Amino acid sequence: MRKLSFAHKIFIGLTLSASLAMGAISFTVAPPAESAADRLDGTGLRPDNVHGRTAQEILARLERHYHKRQLNDQLSAEVLDRYLRDLDPNRLYFLQSDIEAFNQYRDRLDDQLSSGNLAAGYNIFNLYQVRVEESLTYLLQLLEEGIDKLDMNRTDTVLVDRREASWPLDESDKRDLWRRRLKDAVLTMRINGDLEEEIGTRLQRRYAGQLKRLQQSTPEDVFQIYINALTTTYDPHTNYYTPHNSENFTISMSRSLEGIGAVLQGEDEFTKVVRLVPGGPAAKGGVLKPADRIVGVAQEDQDVINVVGWRLDEVVNLIRGPKGTTVRLEVVPASSPSEHNTRVISIVRNKVVLEDQAAKSRIIELPDGDDVSRIGVIDIPTFYLDFEAMHRGDAEYTSTTRDVAKLIMQLKSDGIDGLIIDLRDNGGGALPEATQLVSLFIDRGPTVQVRDARGRVSAEPDQYPGKLYSGPMAVLVNRHSASASEIFAGAMQDYGRALIVGDETFGKGTVQTLIPLNHGQLKMTQAKFYRVSGGSNQHQGVIPDLPLPFVINKQEIGESALPNALPWDRIRPASFSPSADLTPFIEPLRRSLNKRIAKDPEYDYIREQIAMLDEMRNIRELPLNEDARRKYQKQTEDQRLKAENRLRRSRGLEPLKDIHSLIEEEEQRISAMQAGEQQPDQKDAWVLETGRVLVDLIGLTEKARIATLEPAA
């Protein structure tokens, strides 16, 4: 049985960072007012000869995908639906008659693709070009007439999420839809304080820019998005990259180039933030958040360039730049119900400093009856390893495990009573480091299992027999803890070595391989990780023993939020001996934890934030009447201000008088953090509560130990 090597440069993390094919791309102008039948006759963009051969090569490779799929009519239907969703996810462009015309391909794409025939994909795309141009041209006509001609006194509404809406019935229905969307954009900008004369100009620039992008599509662009409609029916991490975009795949804004330190992906027509790189400028600034959407980019004090509809690689190239220069991003916050509710943030580009990614430790002191417990905290932002230094024999090469070992030795000498490993927002990294880190806390045994596409299972053994630290321990995780983080947390839970505290983790439990092709390359899922207990981290992640609330939307972030994610399953457990059984302590610990956080103002604030975000996400329609819209905005701002002031009072701070004071204070805090003049808020409710859990665990285990020593009556 061949074992998958862990000695190679295997990195596992959120591999969506270069999912270029998921971004909307640009198109060539075509004459408007054509019917679906007119445009499905093969006119317009056509595939090059190499594309048909590449499609056949990709299909041959996909036969070795971890998820065994048959190329049949069912897959054909899924590819069609995925392709239409990738092109027009909010059902804004295609008409119902177009969709009906496309149904002729529903059971044919499998046969066509296997023979290298790409006509269906290009025909659909060519009609899409026509429909996009029609919509943008109509919007520009309305703006030319003047935004004062839009009636804001009617009781119209606009649908916030159109992913499951009906397709427009005809051109008149589509024009009504776009008129409403334009009114929504104008209202949002007006209420946000944009000058009246600037609103029309900005929107004209935005839609004219998108129309200009229509003229830059190539057969290569169409091939990539069409083929990815095929590959992503296998799983979301299997993607095709053209030769041009293959170069961008290996370039991370967190490593090779100077930039902002953010992992991005294309989603619909937007560029979406997947995660922030620890130690990067964006993470330090504290204002850009995962699931935010970037709609504009500006260099220094130049005008913002609208990037809606741009390819991901083009947006990334705009954001990158020399160290010390400023890039301004126009962002739609993740919590915003409207894509026109934007803010502009400034980030000074820099390289991610290794020291900022390194593990760090501190000690917190917590009351424990009449005594004080000292709890060590080790924050691990990422799993890092200097492969180059290791291979050239440098005895002092940098690695997560080495750094953590040194920190543990120091904490032990400082006399800690318990240890927290903080893996929040740790998106993965070097796999060998995750498995070696497990070795510091168990005596001996396997650390993780891997099953390949042929069903062969191998187990990675403990690298260092014996425990470096054997005291009470907790691992703190959240939804952004992924891949290598999940391997470590899962092993600690299975061995009974630590309590897992926090939120359900990301759920990334698959391994991808980059396969060179004659034309581009294919990133394909080839294996799956399993815990030593046999369960997979895939899809459901690591379930915490003791949950804590986080302001993170699991419907948008996590493996389960991705289309066609491979399911959770289990295999036979590995042979291992748990260090302890913490199960009897979990229920009393949970009762104590819940009792504390029910009265904690910090958690009151967190719960209020969650409730407000849930309320916004549940909004199906927004009013297009200006008075009603302003009333809605005022209610939202008042709710936010009240929550903020309740927290400020609990911290002994003066309440803020209005929403403008809150916004001004946030901007000052962000500017100070970016300039290195101010550290983030040190009152970390999650670390403090995890520390209290450990104090409780120490007390419970001591009572259990004493009870076992008492003689029987």
C-alpha positions in Angstrom: 0.0 0.0 0.0 1.7 3.2 -1.2 1.7 6.0 1.4 1.2 9.6 0.4 4.4 11.4 1.3 4.3 14.2 3.9 7.9 15.1 3.3 7.1 17.0 0.1 6.1 20.6 0.0 2.5 20.0 0.8 0.5 23.1 1.7 -3.1 22.9 2.6 -5.2 25.9 3.2 -8.1 27.8 1.6 -7.2 27.0 -2.0 -9.8 29.3 -3.3 -7.2 32.1 -3.5 -6.7 31.6 -7.2 -10.1 30.4 -8.4 -9.9 32.7 -11.3 -12.5 30.9 -13.3 -15.2 31.8 -10.8 -15.0 35.5 -11.6 -17.1 37.2 -14.2 -15.1 38.0 -17.3 -15.4 40.5 -20.1 -17.2 40.2 -23.4 -17.2 41.4 -27.0 -20.0 43.8 -28.1 -22.7 42.1 -30.2 -25.7 43.6 -31.9 -28.7 43.8 -29.5 -32.3 42.6 -29.8 -31.4 39.1 -31.1 -33.5 36.1 -30.1 -31.9 33.0 -28.5 -32.5 31.1 -31.8 -30.6 33.8 -33.7 -27.6 33.6 -31.4 -27.3 29.9 -30.9 -26.3 29.3 -34.6 -22.5 29.4 -34.0 -21.9 33.1 -34.8 -19.7 35.2 -32.5 -16.7 33.9 -30.5 -15.6 30.4 -31.3 -13.2 28.0 -29.7 -9.6 27.6 -31.0 -8.5 24.1 -32.1 -6.5 23.6 -28.9 -9.5 24.0 -26.7 -11.3 20.9 -27.9 -8.2 18.8 -27.4 -7.7 20.3 -23.9 -11.3 19.5 -23.0 -10.8 15.9 -23.9 -7.5 15.8 -21.9 -9.2 17.3 -18.8 -12.0 14.7 -19.0 -9.4 11.9 -19.1 -7.7 13.4 -16.0 -11.1 13.7 -14.2 -11.5 10.0 -14.4 -8.9 9.9 -11.5 -10.7 12.5 -9.4 -11.4 11.5 -5.8 -15.1 11.8 -6.5 -15.9 9.1 -9.1 -18.5 10.6 -11.5 -20.0 9.1 -14.6 -20.0 11.4 -17.7 -23.7 11.0 -18.4 -26.9 13.0 -18.9 -27.2 13.8 -15.2 -23.7 15.4 -15.2 -24.6 17.2 -18.5 -27.6 18.8 -16.8 -25.5 19.9 -13.8 -22.9 21.4 -16.1 -25.5 23.4 -17.9 -27.1 24.7 -14.6 -23.6 25.5 -13.2 -22.6 27.4 -16.4 -25.8 29.5 -16.3 -25.3 30.2 -12.6 -21.7 31.2 -13.2 -22.6 33.6 -16.0 -25.8 35.0 -14.6 -26.1 34.1 -10.9 -28.7 36.7 -10.0 -30.8 36.1 -13.0 -30.4 39.6 -14.3 -29.6 39.1 -18.0 -31.0 36.0 -19.6 -34.7 35.9 -20.5 -37.0 33.0 -19.8 -37.1 32.3 -23.5 -33.3 32.0 -23.5 -33.3 29.4 -20.7 -35.9 27.4 -22.6 -33.7 27.5 -25.7 -30.7 26.3 -23.7 -32.6 23.2 -22.6 -31.8 21.6 -25.9 -28.3 21.1 -24.5 -29.5 19.6 -21.1 -28.7 16.0 -22.1 -26.1 16.7 -24.8 -23.1 18.4 -23.1 -21.6 15.1 -21.9 -21.4 13.7 -25.5 -20.2 17.0 -26.9 -17.5 17.5 -24.3 -16.2 14.0 -24.7 -15.7 14.6 -28.4 -14.1 18.0 -27.9 -17.2 19.8 -29.2 -17.5 23.1 -27.3 -20.2 24.8 -29.5 -22.9 24.8 -26.8 -20.7 26.7 -24.3 -19.7 29.3 -26.9 -23.2 29.7 -28.2 -24.6 30.4 -24.7 -21.8 32.8 -24.0 -22.3 34.7 -27.2 -26.0 35.3 -26.3 -24.9 36.3 -22.8 -22.8 39.0 -24.4 -25.8 40.4 -26.1 -28.0 40.4 -23.0 -25.4 42.1 -20.9 -24.9 44.8 -23.5 -28.6 45.4 -23.7 -28.9 45.8 -20.0 -25.9 48.2 -19.6 -26.9 50.3 -22.6 -30.4 50.7 -21.1 -28.9 51.8 -17.7 -26.7 54.4 -19.5 -29.7 55.7 -21.3 -31.6 56.2 -18.0 -28.6 58.0 -16.5 -28.3 60.2 -19.6 -31.9 61.3 -19.0 -31.0 62.2 -15.5 -31.5 60.6 -12.1 -34.0 63.3 -11.2 -36.4 61.5 -13.7 -36.5 58.4 -11.4 -39.6 58.4 -9.3 -38.6 57.8 -5.7 -42.1 58.4 -4.3 -43.6 55.1 -5.6 -44.0 52.1 -3.3 -41.7 50.0 -5.4 -39.3 47.4 -3.9 -36.2 45.7 -5.1 -35.4 42.0 -4.5 -32.2 41.8 -2.5 -31.2 38.2 -3.4 -32.3 37.0 -6.9 -30.4 33.7 -7.0 -33.7 31.8 -6.8 -35.9 34.4 -8.6 -37.7 33.9 -11.8 -35.9 34.8 -15.0 -37.3 38.0 -16.7 -40.2 37.0 -18.9 -39.3 39.4 -21.7 -37.4 42.6 -22.5 -40.0 44.8 -20.8 -39.8 42.7 -17.6 -36.0 43.0 -17.7 -36.1 46.7 -18.2 -38.4 47.1 -15.2 -35.9 45.0 -13.1 -33.0 47.1 -14.1 -34.9 50.3 -13.5 -35.5 49.2 -10.0 -31.8 48.3 -9.5 -30.8 51.7 -10.7 -33.2 53.4 -8.2 -31.7 51.2 -5.5 -28.2 52.3 -6.4 -29.2 56.0 -6.5 -31.1 55.8 -3.1 -28.3 54.0 -1.4 -25.7 56.5 -2.5 -27.9 59.5 -1.7 -28.6 58.3 1.8 -24.9 57.5 2.4 -24.3 61.2 1.8 -22.9 61.2 -1.8 -23.3 64.6 -3.6 -26.2 64.6 -6.0 -24.2 65.7 -9.0 -21.6 62.9 -8.3 -24.1 60.0 -8.1 -25.0 60.0 -11.8 -21.4 60.5 -12.8 -20.1 57.6 -10.7 -22.8 55.3 -11.9 -22.2 56.3 -15.5 -18.5 55.6 -15.0 -19.3 52.2 -13.5 -21.7 51.0 -16.2 -19.6 52.4 -19.0 -16.6 50.6 -17.6 -18.4 47.3 -17.6 -19.5 47.9 -21.1 -15.9 48.6 -22.1 -14.9 45.3 -20.6 -17.3 43.6 -23.0 -15.0 44.3 -25.8 -12.1 42.4 -24.4 -13.3 38.8 -24.2 -11.3 36.1 -26.0 -12.0 32.5 -26.9 -9.6 31.6 -24.1 -11.8 33.4 -21.5 -14.9 31.6 -22.6 -13.1 28.2 -22.5 -11.9 28.7 -19.0 -15.3 29.6 -17.6 -17.1 26.9 -19.5 -14.7 24.1 -18.6 -14.8 25.2 -14.9 -18.6 24.7 -15.1 -17.6 21.1 -15.7 -14.8 20.7 -13.2 -16.7 22.3 -10.3 -19.4 19.7 -10.6 -16.9 17.3 -9.2 -16.0 19.6 -6.3 -15.4 23.3 -5.7 -11.6 22.9 -5.5 -11.1 21.3 -8.9 -10.4 24.1 -11.4 -8.8 24.6 -14.8 -6.4 27.5 -15.4 -5.4 28.8 -18.8 -1.7 29.2 -19.5 -2.0 32.9 -18.6 -3.8 32.4 -15.4 -1.6 29.4 -14.5 1.1 31.9 -13.8 -1.2 33.8 -11.4 -2.2 30.6 -9.5 1.1 30.2 -7.8 1.4 33.9 -6.9 0.0 34.6 -3.5 -0.4 38.2 -2.4 0.8 36.9 1.0 4.2 35.8 -0.3 5.9 36.5 -3.6 4.6 40.1 -4.2 4.1 43.2 -2.2 0.4 43.9 -1.7 -2.3 44.0 1.0 -2.1 40.4 2.2 -5.6 39.1 1.3 -6.8 35.9 -0.4 -9.4 36.8 -3.1 -11.8 34.9 -5.3 -14.2 35.8 -8.0 -17.8 35.4 -7.2 -20.6 36.5 -9.5 -19.4 39.9 -11.0 -17.5 40.8 -7.8 -14.1 40.1 -6.2 -14.7 38.6 -2.8 -12.3 38.5 0.2 -11.8 34.9 1.3 -9.5 35.5 4.2 -6.8 37.9 5.4 -3.2 36.8 5.7 -1.9 37.0 9.3 0.7 39.7 9.5 -0.4 41.4 6.3 -1.4 45.0 5.9 -5.1 44.2 5.5 -5.2 42.1 8.7 -3.3 44.8 10.6 -5.6 47.5 9.4 -8.6 45.7 10.8 -11.2 47.1 8.4 -11.3 44.7 5.5 -13.2 41.5 6.4 -13.8 38.1 4.9 -16.8 38.0 2.6 -16.4 41.7 1.8 -16.7 42.4 -1.9 -14.3 44.7 -3.8 -16.0 46.8 -6.5 -13.4 49.5 -7.0 -9.6 50.1 -6.8 -7.6 53.3 -6.8 -3.9 54.1 -6.7 -2.9 56.7 -4.0 -5.2 59.8 -4.6 -6.3 58.9 -8.1 -9.9 58.2 -9.1 -11.4 54.8 -8.2 -11.6 52.4 -11.1 -14.7 50.3 -11.1 -13.8 46.6 -11.2 -17.3 45.0 -11.3 -17.2 42.4 -14.0 -13.4 42.3 -14.2 -11.4 39.0 -14.2 -9.9 38.2 -10.9 -6.3 38.3 -12.1 -6.9 41.8 -13.5 -8.2 43.0 -10.1 -5.3 41.4 -8.3 -2.8 43.2 -10.6 -4.5 46.5 -9.7 -4.3 45.8 -6.0 -0.6 44.8 -6.0 2.0 47.4 -6.0 5.3 48.6 -4.5 5.9 48.6 -0.7 4.9 51.8 1.0 2.4 52.9 -1.6 -1.3 53.2 -0.8 -4.2 51.4 -2.5 -7.8 52.5 -1.9 -10.5 49.9 -2.2 -14.2 50.5 -2.7 -15.8 47.7 -0.7 -19.3 46.4 -0.2 -19.3 45.2 3.4 -20.3 41.5 3.9 -23.3 42.6 6.1 -24.7 45.0 3.5 -28.0 44.1 2.0 -27.3 46.3 -1.1 -24.4 46.1 -3.4 -24.4 49.9 -3.8 -23.8 50.5 -0.1 -20.0 50.9 -0.3 -17.2 52.4 1.6 -13.7 53.3 0.6 -10.8 52.1 2.7 -7.0 52.8 2.4 -4.3 50.2 2.9 -0.6 50.8 2.7 1.0 48.0 0.7 3.8 46.0 2.4 5.4 42.6 2.4 4.1 40.2 5.0 6.8 40.1 7.7 7.6 36.6 8.8 7.8 37.8 12.4 4.2 38.9 12.2 3.2 35.4 11.2 5.2 33.6 13.8 3.6 32.0 16.9 3.5 34.2 19.9 2.8 33.6 23.6 1.4 35.5 26.6 0.0 34.7 30.0 -3.4 35.7 31.3 -4.2 35.6 35.0 -7.7 34.6 36.1 -9.4 34.4 39.5 -9.6 30.8 40.9 -11.3 31.0 44.3 -8.9 32.7 46.6 -6.0 32.1 44.2 -5.1 33.2 40.7 -4.6 30.8 37.8 -2.0 31.5 35.2 -3.0 30.4 31.7 -0.5 30.4 28.9 -1.8 31.5 25.4 0.0 30.6 22.2 -1.4 32.3 19.1 -0.6 30.4 15.8 -1.7 32.6 12.9 -0.6 30.1 10.2 1.4 26.8 9.9 4.7 27.9 8.4 7.9 26.2 7.5 11.0 27.5 5.7 11.4 24.6 3.3 14.4 26.2 1.6 16.4 26.6 4.7 15.5 23.1 5.9 16.6 21.5 2.6 19.9 23.3 2.6 20.6 22.0 6.1 20.2 25.2 8.1 20.0 24.0 11.7 18.0 27.1 12.7 15.3 26.9 10.0 12.0 28.5 10.9 9.0 26.2 11.6 5.8 26.4 13.6 6.6 23.3 15.7 10.0 24.6 16.7 8.7 28.0 17.6 5.8 26.6 19.6 8.2 24.1 21.4 10.4 27.1 22.6 7.3 29.0 23.7 6.0 26.0 25.7 9.3 25.6 27.5 9.3 29.3 28.4 5.7 29.1 29.6 6.4 26.0 31.7 9.3 27.8 33.4 7.0 30.7 34.1 4.7 28.3 36.0 1.5 28.2 33.9 -1.5 26.1 35.2 -3.0 25.5 31.7 -2.4 26.2 28.0 -4.6 27.7 25.2 -3.6 27.1 21.6 -5.4 29.9 19.6 -6.1 28.8 16.0 -8.7 31.4 15.2 -8.4 32.7 11.6 -5.6 30.2 10.9 -6.4 29.1 7.3 -3.8 26.3 7.2 -0.3 26.2 5.7 2.4 23.6 5.8 0.9 20.2 6.5 4.0 18.6 8.1 3.8 21.3 10.7 0.3 20.4 11.7 1.1 16.8 12.2 4.4 17.5 14.0 2.7 20.0 16.3 0.3 17.1 17.4 3.5 15.2 18.4 4.3 17.7 21.1 1.1 16.9 23.0 0.7 13.1 22.6 3.0 10.3 23.7 2.8 8.2 20.5 0.4 7.2 17.8 -1.0 8.4 14.4 -1.8 12.0 13.9 -4.0 12.0 10.7 -5.2 9.5 8.1 -5.3 10.1 4.3 -7.4 8.2 1.7 -6.5 8.6 -2.0 -8.8 8.3 -5.0 -8.2 4.5 -5.2 -9.4 4.0 -1.6 -5.9 3.4 -0.2 -5.5 4.6 3.4 -2.3 5.7 5.1 -1.6 7.1 8.5 1.0 9.7 9.4 2.8 8.6 12.6 3.8 10.7 15.6 7.2 12.3 14.8 8.4 12.8 18.4 7.4 10.1 21.0 6.8 11.6 24.4 4.9 14.8 25.4 6.5 18.2 25.7 3.5 19.5 27.5 1.0 17.2 29.4 -1.0 19.8 31.4 -4.6 21.0 31.0 -5.2 22.4 27.5 -7.8 24.0 25.2 -7.8 24.7 21.5 -9.7 27.9 20.4 -11.1 27.8 16.9 -13.6 29.7 14.7 -15.1 29.3 11.2 -11.9 30.7 9.6 -9.8 27.9 11.2 -9.2 25.6 8.2 -7.2 22.6 6.8 -4.0 22.2 8.9 -5.8 23.9 11.9 -8.6 21.3 11.6 -6.1 18.4 11.5 -4.5 19.6 14.7 -7.7 20.4 16.5 -9.3 17.1 15.5 -6.3 15.1 16.8 -6.4 16.9 20.1 -10.1 16.2 20.4 -9.8 12.5 19.4 -6.9 11.9 21.9 -8.8 13.6 24.7 -5.8 15.8 24.9 -7.6 19.2 24.8 -11.0 20.8 24.9 -12.1 22.4 21.7 -13.7 25.7 22.3 -15.2 28.2 19.9 -17.1 27.7 16.6 -17.4 25.0 14.0 -14.3 25.1 11.8 -14.2 25.7 8.0 -14.5 22.0 6.9 -11.7 21.8 4.3 -10.7 18.2 4.4 -9.5 17.5 0.8 -6.1 17.5 -0.9 -5.5 19.0 -4.3 -2.8 18.3 -6.9 -1.7 20.6 -9.7 -1.5 18.7 -13.0 0.3 20.2 -16.0 -1.7 20.0 -19.3 -0.6 20.6 -22.9 -2.6 23.9 -22.6 -2.8 25.3 -19.0 -3.1 23.2 -15.9 -5.7 21.4 -13.8 -6.0 21.6 -10.0 -7.7 18.4 -9.0 -8.9 16.9 -5.7 -7.0 13.6 -5.3 -7.3 12.7 -1.6 -9.2 13.3 1.6 -8.1 13.7 5.3 -9.6 11.7 8.1 -9.1 11.9 11.8 -7.6 9.1 13.8 -11.1 8.3 15.0 -12.2 7.7 11.4 -14.3 10.8 10.9 -13.6 13.4 8.2 -13.2 17.1 8.8 -14.6 17.6 5.3 -17.8 19.7 5.1 -18.8 19.7 8.8 -15.4 20.8 10.2 -14.4 20.2 13.8 -17.4 20.5 16.2 -16.3 22.3 19.4 -16.9 20.6 22.7 -17.9 24.0 24.1 -19.4 26.4 21.6 -19.0 30.2 21.8 -20.8 32.7 19.6 -18.9 34.4 16.7 -20.1 37.1 14.3 -19.5 34.9 11.2 -22.1 33.9 8.7 -21.8 30.1 8.1 -24.0 30.4 5.1 -21.3 32.4 3.3 -18.1 31.1 4.8 -17.0 27.5 5.1 -16.9 24.3 2.9 -20.6 23.7 3.4 -21.3 27.0 1.7 -19.5 26.0 -1.5 -21.5 24.3 -4.3 -20.7 20.6 -4.8 -18.5 20.3 -1.7 -17.6 16.7 -1.0 -19.7 15.3 1.8 -18.7 14.3 5.3 -18.0 10.5 5.8 -15.9 8.2 7.9 -13.5 5.4 7.5 -12.2 2.8 9.9 -10.5 4.3 13.0 -6.7 4.1 13.3 -5.1 2.2 16.1 -4.5 4.8 18.8 -4.7 5.2 22.6 -6.5 8.3 23.9 -4.6 10.3 26.5 -7.7 10.9 28.6 -11.5 11.0 28.4 -12.8 14.5 28.9 -16.4 13.6 28.1 -17.6 13.5 31.8 -16.4 17.1 32.3 -18.0 18.7 29.2 -21.6 19.0 30.4 -20.7 20.7 33.7 -18.2 22.9 31.9 -20.9 23.9 29.4 -23.3 24.8 32.1 -20.8 27.1 33.8 -19.7 28.6 30.5 -23.3 29.4 29.5 -24.1 30.9 32.9 -21.2 33.2 32.7 -21.6 34.4 29.1 -25.4 35.0 29.7 -24.4 37.8 32.1 -21.3 39.1 30.2 -21.7 42.5 28.5 -19.1 41.5 25.9 -21.2 38.5 24.8 -24.3 40.6 24.9 -22.7 42.8 22.3 -21.6 39.8 20.2 -25.1 38.3 20.3 -26.6 41.7 19.3 -24.2 41.9 16.4 -25.2 38.4 15.3 -28.9 39.3 15.6 -28.5 42.4 13.5 -26.6 40.6 10.8 -29.2 37.8 10.8 -31.9 40.4 10.4 -30.1 42.1 7.5 -29.6 38.7 5.8 -33.3 37.8 6.1 -34.3 41.0 4.3 -35.8 39.9 1.0 -36.8 43.3 -0.4 -35.8 46.9 0.1 -38.1 49.8 -0.4 -37.5 52.1 -3.3 -39.5 54.9 -1.7 -37.1 57.5 -0.4 -38.9 58.2 2.8 -39.4 54.5 3.6 -35.7 53.9 2.8 -34.4 56.6 5.0 -36.6 55.4 7.9 -35.2 51.9 7.4 -31.6 53.3 7.4 -32.3 55.3 10.6 -33.6 52.3 12.4 -30.6 50.2 11.4 -28.2 53.0 12.5 -30.0 53.5 15.8 -29.9 49.8 16.6 -26.1 49.7 15.9 -25.4 52.8 18.0 -27.4 51.5 21.0 -25.5 48.2 21.0 -22.2 50.1 20.8 -23.1 52.4 23.6 -24.2 49.5 25.9 -20.8 48.0 25.4 -19.0 51.3 26.0 -20.8 51.8 29.3 -19.9 48.3 30.5 -16.2 49.2 29.8 -16.5 52.6 31.6 -16.4 54.7 28.4 -18.6 57.7 27.5 -21.4 56.8 25.1 -21.3 58.3 21.6 -24.0 60.8 20.7 -24.7 59.7 17.1 -23.8 57.3 14.3 -21.4 59.9 12.8 -19.4 59.9 16.0 -19.2 56.1 15.9 -18.0 56.2 12.3 -15.4 58.9 13.0 -14.0 57.0 16.0 -13.7 53.8 13.9 -11.9 55.6 11.2 -9.5 57.1 13.7 -8.9 53.7 15.3 -8.2 52.2 11.9 -5.8 55.0 10.9 -3.9 54.6 14.2 -3.6 50.8 13.8 -2.4 51.2 10.2 0.2 53.7 11.3 1.3 51.3 14.1 0.3 53.8 16.8 -2.4 51.7 18.4 -2.9 48.0 19.0 -6.2 46.2 18.5 -8.6 46.0 21.5 -6.9 43.8 24.1 -10.1 42.7 25.7 -10.5 39.4 23.9 -13.7 37.9 25.2 -13.0 34.5 23.5 -9.6 34.0 25.0 -10.7 35.1 28.5 -13.7 32.7 28.4 -11.5 29.8 27.2 -9.2 30.6 30.1 -12.1 30.4 32.5 -13.1 27.0 31.0 -9.6 25.7 31.7 -9.7 27.0 35.3 -13.0 25.1 35.7 -11.5 22.0 34.1 -8.6 22.1 36.5 -10.9 22.2 39.4 -13.1 19.4 38.2 -10.2 17.1 37.4 -8.7 17.8 40.9 -12.0 16.8 42.5 -12.1 13.7 40.4 -8.6 12.8 41.4 -9.3 13.3 45.1 -12.5 11.2 44.8 -10.6 8.3 43.3 -8.2 8.4 46.3 -10.9 8.3 49.0 -11.3 4.8 50.5 -14.6 3.0 50.0 -17.0 3.0 52.9 
